[in-house]
Amino acid sequence: MDNLSINVQMYSRYVSKYHDPSSIANPLVSGIATQSAISSNQGKKTEYGVTTRISKKWWNDTLEGEFAAVYGFDPRGYLLRPKVTYAFSDHLKGIIGAEYYSGSDESFFGSLSDNRAVFAEVSYWF
């Protein structure tokens, strides 16, 4: 199929010098350390997941549809990102899309669930 791109990857992330926030005796400090670890995407020493990106172009490459996703296994969390790009001319391009985050409270993507968004962009080159 012309102009079709499919990419699937497995990933692993290892945090060297990891310290488990739950091992901190003071519950207030442990809670702050846990939230800090989640927000920096270092909630666990080792994490595994899968990413995918599918894109297709039509109409002499003026229209492109794309779907990207990231799924983390433990802690469970995911990101879904559909996007459509249209080139009105050689100098003008428009993009619309969305980002949908979800997952457990202990996951990076779950911590971003309040940040789900729809976006639009217009670019002009001269």
Secondary structure, DSSP 8 states (H G I E B T S, - for coil): -TTEEEEEEEEEEE-TT---GGG-SSHHHHHHHHHHHHHTT-SSSEEEEEEEEEEEEETTTTEEEEEEEEEETTTTEEEEEEEEEEESSSSEEEEEEEEEEEE-TTSHHHHTGGG-EEEEEEEE--
